[in-house]
Amino acid sequence: MEELIKTVSGKAGISEGQAKSAIDTVVSFLKDKLPGGIGGQVESFLSGNAGKVGDVIDGIKDKAGGMFN
């Protein structure tokens, strides 16, 4: 998450505290709007508590699969 905070901070020209607040807001929004479990996986990935990116994406595809059929 630290890398994302630094990237957002640099690209948006805002402090790291402001970037963290913005990211937290987006993650909270996604958790509320995405189907159960997917938002939690996004949060885990951003927090560094998830496995490899491919594993996270596979988990999200499995959970979201029914949305697109």
Biopython code that builds the backbone (N, CA, C, O; Angstrom):
import numpy as np
from Bio.PDB.StructureBuilder import StructureBuilder

atoms = [
    (1, "MET", "N", (0.835, -1.187, 0.000)),
    (1, "MET", "CA", (0.000, 0.000, 0.000)),
    (1, "MET", "C", (0.878, 1.249, 0.000)),
    (1, "MET", "O", (0.501, 2.285, -0.548)),
    (2, "GLU", "N", (2.050, 1.141, 0.619)),
    (2, "GLU", "CA", (2.948, 2.298, 0.672)),
    (2, "GLU", "C", (3.360, 2.752, -0.728)),
    (2, "GLU", "O", (3.455, 3.948, -1.001)),
    (3, "GLU", "N", (3.601, 1.789, -1.602)),
    (3, "GLU", "CA", (3.976, 2.142, -2.973)),
    (3, "GLU", "C", (2.838, 2.886, -3.663)),
    (3, "GLU", "O", (3.073, 3.867, -4.368)),
    (4, "LEU", "N", (1.615, 2.425, -3.464)),
    (4, "LEU", "CA", (0.448, 3.086, -4.050)),
    (4, "LEU", "C", (0.287, 4.493, -3.487)),
    (4, "LEU", "O", (0.004, 5.435, -4.228)),
    (5, "ILE", "N", (0.466, 4.632, -2.184)),
    (5, "ILE", "CA", (0.357, 5.948, -1.552)),
    (5, "ILE", "C", (1.373, 6.915, -2.152)),
    (5, "ILE", "O", (1.037, 8.057, -2.466)),
    (6, "LYS", "N", (2.609, 6.460, -2.311)),
    (6, "LYS", "CA", (3.648, 7.321, -2.887)),
    (6, "LYS", "C", (3.341, 7.666, -4.337)),
    (6, "LYS", "O", (3.568, 8.796, -4.768)),
    (7, "THR", "N", (2.829, 6.706, -5.086)),
    (7, "THR", "CA", (2.491, 6.955, -6.486)),
    (7, "THR", "C", (1.374, 7.989, -6.595)),
    (7, "THR", "O", (1.479, 8.945, -7.365)),
    (8, "VAL", "N", (0.307, 7.796, -5.825)),
    (8, "VAL", "CA", (-0.818, 8.740, -5.856)),
    (8, "VAL", "C", (-0.359, 10.120, -5.396)),
    (8, "VAL", "O", (-0.722, 11.133, -5.993)),
    (9, "SER", "N", (0.431, 10.154, -4.345)),
    (9, "SER", "CA", (0.940, 11.417, -3.821)),
    (9, "SER", "C", (1.737, 12.165, -4.882)),
    (9, "SER", "O", (1.533, 13.360, -5.095)),
    (10, "GLY", "N", (2.641, 11.458, -5.543)),
    (10, "GLY", "CA", (3.478, 12.092, -6.559)),
    (10, "GLY", "C", (2.700, 12.540, -7.783)),
    (10, "GLY", "O", (2.899, 13.648, -8.279)),
    (11, "LYS", "N", (1.817, 11.686, -8.270)),
    (11, "LYS", "CA", (1.077, 12.009, -9.493)),
    (11, "LYS", "C", (0.024, 13.083, -9.264)),
    (11, "LYS", "O", (-0.243, 13.892, -10.153)),
    (12, "ALA", "N", (-0.575, 13.096, -8.081)),
    (12, "ALA", "CA", (-1.628, 14.074, -7.799)),
    (12, "ALA", "C", (-1.077, 15.358, -7.173)),
    (12, "ALA", "O", (-1.783, 16.360, -7.070)),
    (13, "GLY", "N", (0.192, 15.315, -6.758)),
    (13, "GLY", "CA", (0.784, 16.501, -6.137)),
    (13, "GLY", "C", (0.187, 16.795, -4.769)),
    (13, "GLY", "O", (0.015, 17.956, -4.396)),
    (14, "ILE", "N", (-0.131, 15.732, -4.017)),
    (14, "ILE", "CA", (-0.705, 15.893, -2.679)),
    (14, "ILE", "C", (0.196, 15.185, -1.668)),
    (14, "ILE", "O", (1.079, 14.414, -2.045)),
    (15, "SER", "N", (-0.032, 15.451, -0.393)),
    (15, "SER", "CA", (0.771, 14.812, 0.642)),
    (15, "SER", "C", (0.451, 13.322, 0.716)),
    (15, "SER", "O", (-0.587, 12.869, 0.233)),
    (16, "GLU", "N", (1.358, 12.577, 1.327)),
    (16, "GLU", "CA", (1.108, 11.139, 1.488)),
    (16, "GLU", "C", (-0.104, 10.892, 2.378)),
    (16, "GLU", "O", (-0.839, 9.929, 2.158)),
    (17, "GLY", "N", (-0.327, 11.736, 3.372)),
    (17, "GLY", "CA", (-1.514, 11.603, 4.222)),
    (17, "GLY", "C", (-2.793, 11.794, 3.435)),
    (17, "GLY", "O", (-3.766, 11.065, 3.630)),
    (18, "GLN", "N", (-2.792, 12.774, 2.546)),
    (18, "GLN", "CA", (-3.966, 13.007, 1.702)),
    (18, "GLN", "C", (-4.164, 11.851, 0.727)),
    (18, "GLN", "O", (-5.295, 11.439, 0.469)),
    (19, "ALA", "N", (-3.069, 11.332, 0.189)),
    (19, "ALA", "CA", (-3.162, 10.198, -0.733)),
    (19, "ALA", "C", (-3.723, 8.973, -0.016)),
    (19, "ALA", "O", (-4.571, 8.269, -0.564)),
    (20, "LYS", "N", (-3.258, 8.717, 1.199)),
    (20, "LYS", "CA", (-3.763, 7.575, 1.968)),
    (20, "LYS", "C", (-5.254, 7.731, 2.218)),
    (20, "LYS", "O", (-6.014, 6.771, 2.095)),
    (21, "SER", "N", (-5.669, 8.937, 2.569)),
    (21, "SER", "CA", (-7.090, 9.189, 2.813)),
    (21, "SER", "C", (-7.914, 8.939, 1.545)),
    (21, "SER", "O", (-8.992, 8.349, 1.608)),
    (22, "ALA", "N", (-7.409, 9.383, 0.413)),
    (22, "ALA", "CA", (-8.108, 9.177, -0.853)),
    (22, "ALA", "C", (-8.206, 7.688, -1.185)),
    (22, "ALA", "O", (-9.259, 7.209, -1.604)),
    (23, "ILE", "N", (-7.108, 6.964, -0.996)),
    (23, "ILE", "CA", (-7.106, 5.530, -1.278)),
    (23, "ILE", "C", (-8.053, 4.805, -0.346)),
    (23, "ILE", "O", (-8.801, 3.930, -0.782)),
    (24, "ASP", "N", (-8.033, 5.154, 0.932)),
    (24, "ASP", "CA", (-8.950, 4.532, 1.890)),
    (24, "ASP", "C", (-10.400, 4.764, 1.490)),
    (24, "ASP", "O", (-11.238, 3.873, 1.627)),
    (25, "THR", "N", (-10.693, 5.963, 0.994)),
    (25, "THR", "CA", (-12.047, 6.294, 0.555)),
    (25, "THR", "C", (-12.453, 5.436, -0.640)),
    (25, "THR", "O", (-13.571, 4.922, -0.681)),
    (26, "VAL", "N", (-11.563, 5.279, -1.602)),
    (26, "VAL", "CA", (-11.850, 4.469, -2.788)),
    (26, "VAL", "C", (-12.043, 3.003, -2.402)),
    (26, "VAL", "O", (-12.976, 2.354, -2.876)),
    (27, "VAL", "N", (-11.162, 2.480, -1.541)),
    (27, "VAL", "CA", (-11.281, 1.086, -1.108)),
    (27, "VAL", "C", (-12.607, 0.867, -0.384)),
    (27, "VAL", "O", (-13.277, -0.142, -0.608)),
    (28, "SER", "N", (-12.986, 1.795, 0.473)),
    (28, "SER", "CA", (-14.262, 1.688, 1.187)),
    (28, "SER", "C", (-15.432, 1.690, 0.202)),
    (28, "SER", "O", (-16.379, 0.918, 0.354)),
    (29, "PHE", "N", (-15.362, 2.549, -0.790)),
    (29, "PHE", "CA", (-16.399, 2.611, -1.815)),
    (29, "PHE", "C", (-16.494, 1.280, -2.555)),
    (29, "PHE", "O", (-17.587, 0.751, -2.759)),
    (30, "LEU", "N", (-15.334, 0.739, -2.958)),
    (30, "LEU", "CA", (-15.328, -0.530, -3.679)),
    (30, "LEU", "C", (-15.884, -1.659, -2.830)),
    (30, "LEU", "O", (-16.642, -2.493, -3.325)),
    (31, "LYS", "N", (-15.517, -1.694, -1.559)),
    (31, "LYS", "CA", (-16.026, -2.747, -0.670)),
    (31, "LYS", "C", (-17.542, -2.692, -0.572)),
    (31, "LYS", "O", (-18.201, -3.729, -0.494)),
    (32, "ASP", "N", (-18.099, -1.479, -0.575)),
    (32, "ASP", "CA", (-19.553, -1.328, -0.493)),
    (32, "ASP", "C", (-20.253, -1.701, -1.797)),
    (32, "ASP", "O", (-21.373, -2.210, -1.768)),
    (33, "LYS", "N", (-19.618, -1.457, -2.929)),
    (33, "LYS", "CA", (-20.267, -1.628, -4.224)),
    (33, "LYS", "C", (-20.020, -2.975, -4.887)),
    (33, "LYS", "O", (-20.860, -3.448, -5.652)),
    (34, "LEU", "N", (-18.880, -3.600, -4.604)),
    (34, "LEU", "CA", (-18.562, -4.877, -5.239)),
    (34, "LEU", "C", (-19.270, -6.021, -4.519)),
    (34, "LEU", "O", (-19.567, -5.920, -3.328)),
    (35, "PRO", "N", (-19.538, -7.109, -5.239)),
    (35, "PRO", "CA", (-20.163, -8.274, -4.605)),
    (35, "PRO", "C", (-19.322, -8.795, -3.441)),
    (35, "PRO", "O", (-18.107, -8.604, -3.399)),
    (36, "GLY", "N", (-19.990, -9.451, -2.506)),
    (36, "GLY", "CA", (-19.344, -9.959, -1.304)),
    (36, "GLY", "C", (-18.037, -10.678, -1.571)),
    (36, "GLY", "O", (-17.952, -11.512, -2.472)),
    (37, "GLY", "N", (-17.043, -10.363, -0.808)),
    (37, "GLY", "CA", (-15.754, -11.017, -0.892)),
    (37, "GLY", "C", (-14.766, -10.339, -1.821)),
    (37, "GLY", "O", (-13.564, -10.361, -1.557)),
    (38, "ILE", "N", (-15.240, -9.742, -2.894)),
    (38, "ILE", "CA", (-14.320, -9.126, -3.845)),
    (38, "ILE", "C", (-13.685, -7.879, -3.234)),
    (38, "ILE", "O", (-12.475, -7.682, -3.345)),
    (39, "GLY", "N", (-14.482, -7.050, -2.598)),
    (39, "GLY", "CA", (-13.945, -5.845, -1.962)),
    (39, "GLY", "C", (-12.894, -6.186, -0.921)),
    (39, "GLY", "O", (-11.877, -5.502, -0.810)),
    (40, "GLY", "N", (-13.137, -7.242, -0.160)),
    (40, "GLY", "CA", (-12.176, -7.680, 0.847)),
    (40, "GLY", "C", (-10.883, -8.145, 0.217)),
    (40, "GLY", "O", (-9.804, -7.913, 0.761)),
    (41, "GLN", "N", (-10.986, -8.812, -0.945)),
    (41, "GLN", "CA", (-9.778, -9.249, -1.639)),
    (41, "GLN", "C", (-8.990, -8.060, -2.165)),
    (41, "GLN", "O", (-7.760, -8.062, -2.120)),
    (42, "VAL", "N", (-9.683, -7.051, -2.659)),
    (42, "VAL", "CA", (-9.008, -5.837, -3.128)),
    (42, "VAL", "C", (-8.268, -5.190, -1.955)),
    (42, "VAL", "O", (-7.107, -4.802, -2.082)),
    (43, "GLU", "N", (-8.942, -5.079, -0.830)),
    (43, "GLU", "CA", (-8.321, -4.471, 0.353)),
    (43, "GLU", "C", (-7.112, -5.291, 0.813)),
    (43, "GLU", "O", (-6.072, -4.723, 1.144)),
    (44, "SER", "N", (-7.239, -6.605, 0.834)),
    (44, "SER", "CA", (-6.121, -7.460, 1.231)),
    (44, "SER", "C", (-4.939, -7.293, 0.289)),
    (44, "SER", "O", (-3.789, -7.235, 0.724)),
    (45, "PHE", "N", (-5.229, -7.217, -1.003)),
    (45, "PHE", "CA", (-4.168, -7.045, -1.983)),
    (45, "PHE", "C", (-3.432, -5.725, -1.749)),
    (45, "PHE", "O", (-2.202, -5.686, -1.737)),
    (46, "LEU", "N", (-4.190, -4.650, -1.563)),
    (46, "LEU", "CA", (-3.572, -3.344, -1.365)),
    (46, "LEU", "C", (-2.814, -3.253, -0.048)),
    (46, "LEU", "O", (-1.854, -2.491, 0.066)),
    (47, "SER", "N", (-3.237, -4.022, 0.940)),
    (47, "SER", "CA", (-2.570, -4.015, 2.240)),
    (47, "SER", "C", (-1.346, -4.916, 2.265)),
    (47, "SER", "O", (-0.591, -4.926, 3.237)),
    (48, "GLY", "N", (-1.154, -5.670, 1.195)),
    (48, "GLY", "CA", (-0.015, -6.573, 1.139)),
    (48, "GLY", "C", (-0.258, -7.893, 1.830)),
    (48, "GLY", "O", (0.684, -8.652, 2.061)),
    (49, "ASN", "N", (-1.503, -8.185, 2.166)),
    (49, "ASN", "CA", (-1.840, -9.421, 2.866)),
    (49, "ASN", "C", (-2.335, -10.513, 1.935)),
    (49, "ASN", "O", (-2.791, -11.562, 2.391)),
    (50, "ALA", "N", (-2.250, -10.277, 0.653)),
    (50, "ALA", "CA", (-2.725, -11.277, -0.310)),
    (50, "ALA", "C", (-1.534, -11.985, -0.932)),
    (50, "ALA", "O", (-0.387, -11.571, -0.769)),
    (51, "GLY", "N", (-1.829, -13.050, -1.639)),
    (51, "GLY", "CA", (-0.792, -13.784, -2.340)),
    (51, "GLY", "C", (-0.363, -13.048, -3.595)),
    (51, "GLY", "O", (-0.401, -11.820, -3.658)),
    (52, "LYS", "N", (0.038, -13.808, -4.578)),
    (52, "LYS", "CA", (0.461, -13.238, -5.848)),
    (52, "LYS", "C", (-0.719, -12.559, -6.538)),
    (52, "LYS", "O", (-1.876, -12.906, -6.304)),
    (53, "VAL", "N", (-0.409, -11.601, -7.380)),
    (53, "VAL", "CA", (-1.443, -10.870, -8.110)),
    (53, "VAL", "C", (-2.346, -11.834, -8.869)),
    (53, "VAL", "O", (-3.566, -11.670, -8.859)),
    (54, "GLY", "N", (-1.773, -12.826, -9.521)),
    (54, "GLY", "CA", (-2.577, -13.791, -10.277)),
    (54, "GLY", "C", (-3.561, -14.529, -9.403)),
    (54, "GLY", "O", (-4.689, -14.787, -9.823)),
    (55, "ASP", "N", (-3.150, -14.880, -8.175)),
    (55, "ASP", "CA", (-4.049, -15.569, -7.246)),
    (55, "ASP", "C", (-5.225, -14.674, -6.867)),
    (55, "ASP", "O", (-6.366, -15.129, -6.792)),
    (56, "VAL", "N", (-4.938, -13.411, -6.632)),
    (56, "VAL", "CA", (-5.997, -12.460, -6.269)),
    (56, "VAL", "C", (-6.959, -12.289, -7.439)),
    (56, "VAL", "O", (-8.177, -12.300, -7.257)),
    (57, "ILE", "N", (-6.407, -12.130, -8.638)),
    (57, "ILE", "CA", (-7.259, -11.953, -9.816)),
    (57, "ILE", "C", (-8.119, -13.191, -10.055)),
    (57, "ILE", "O", (-9.300, -13.076, -10.381)),
    (58, "ASP", "N", (-7.529, -14.367, -9.895)),
    (58, "ASP", "CA", (-8.306, -15.602, -10.052)),
    (58, "ASP", "C", (-9.443, -15.665, -9.042)),
    (58, "ASP", "O", (-10.557, -16.062, -9.386)),
    (59, "GLY", "N", (-9.174, -15.280, -7.806)),
    (59, "GLY", "CA", (-10.216, -15.276, -6.780)),
    (59, "GLY", "C", (-11.332, -14.308, -7.110)),
    (59, "GLY", "O", (-12.509, -14.612, -6.913)),
    (60, "ILE", "N", (-10.964, -13.149, -7.609)),
    (60, "ILE", "CA", (-11.967, -12.145, -7.988)),
    (60, "ILE", "C", (-12.784, -12.661, -9.169)),
    (60, "ILE", "O", (-14.006, -12.518, -9.182)),
    (61, "LYS", "N", (-12.125, -13.260, -10.159)),
    (61, "LYS", "CA", (-12.866, -13.797, -11.306)),
    (61, "LYS", "C", (-13.831, -14.891, -10.878)),
    (61, "LYS", "O", (-14.951, -14.962, -11.382)),
    (62, "ASP", "N", (-13.405, -15.743, -9.951)),
    (62, "ASP", "CA", (-14.286, -16.799, -9.471)),
    (62, "ASP", "C", (-15.530, -16.220, -8.819)),
    (62, "ASP", "O", (-16.643, -16.679, -9.076)),
    (63, "LYS", "N", (-15.342, -15.213, -7.974)),
    (63, "LYS", "CA", (-16.473, -14.609, -7.265)),
    (63, "LYS", "C", (-17.358, -13.794, -8.189)),
    (63, "LYS", "O", (-18.574, -13.748, -8.002)),
    (64, "ALA", "N", (-16.760, -13.147, -9.189)),
    (64, "ALA", "CA", (-17.519, -12.273, -10.077)),
    (64, "ALA", "C", (-18.052, -13.009, -11.295)),
    (64, "ALA", "O", (-18.839, -12.448, -12.057)),
    (65, "GLY", "N", (-17.640, -14.245, -11.491)),
    (65, "GLY", "CA", (-18.024, -14.984, -12.687)),
    (65, "GLY", "C", (-19.503, -14.965, -12.997)),
    (65, "GLY", "O", (-19.888, -14.812, -14.156)),
    (66, "GLY", "N", (-20.328, -15.115, -12.003)),
    (66, "GLY", "CA", (-21.764, -15.138, -12.210)),
    (66, "GLY", "C", (-22.346, -13.812, -12.634)),
    (66, "GLY", "O", (-23.453, -13.761, -13.171)),
    (67, "MET", "N", (-21.618, -12.740, -12.401)),
    (67, "MET", "CA", (-22.124, -11.411, -12.770)),
    (67, "MET", "C", (-22.176, -11.220, -14.276)),
    (67, "MET", "O", (-22.977, -10.431, -14.778)),
    (68, "PHE", "N", (-21.327, -11.939, -14.998)),
    (68, "PHE", "CA", (-21.172, -11.671, -16.430)),
    (68, "PHE", "C", (-21.742, -12.774, -17.311)),
    (68, "PHE", "O", (-21.563, -12.738, -18.529)),
    (69, "ASN", "N", (-22.411, -13.736, -16.733)),
    (69, "ASN", "CA", (-22.992, -14.825, -17.506)),
    (69, "ASN", "C", (-24.406, -14.501, -17.916)),
    (69, "ASN", "O", (-25.057, -15.310, -18.578)),
]
sb = StructureBuilder()
sb.init_structure("model")
sb.init_model(0)
sb.init_chain("A")
sb.init_seg("    ")
for serial, (resi, resn, name, xyz) in enumerate(atoms, 1):
    if name == "N":
        sb.init_residue(resn, " ", resi, " ")
    sb.init_atom(name, np.array(xyz, "f"), 0.0, 1.0, " ", f" {name:<3s}", serial, name[0])
structure = sb.get_structure()
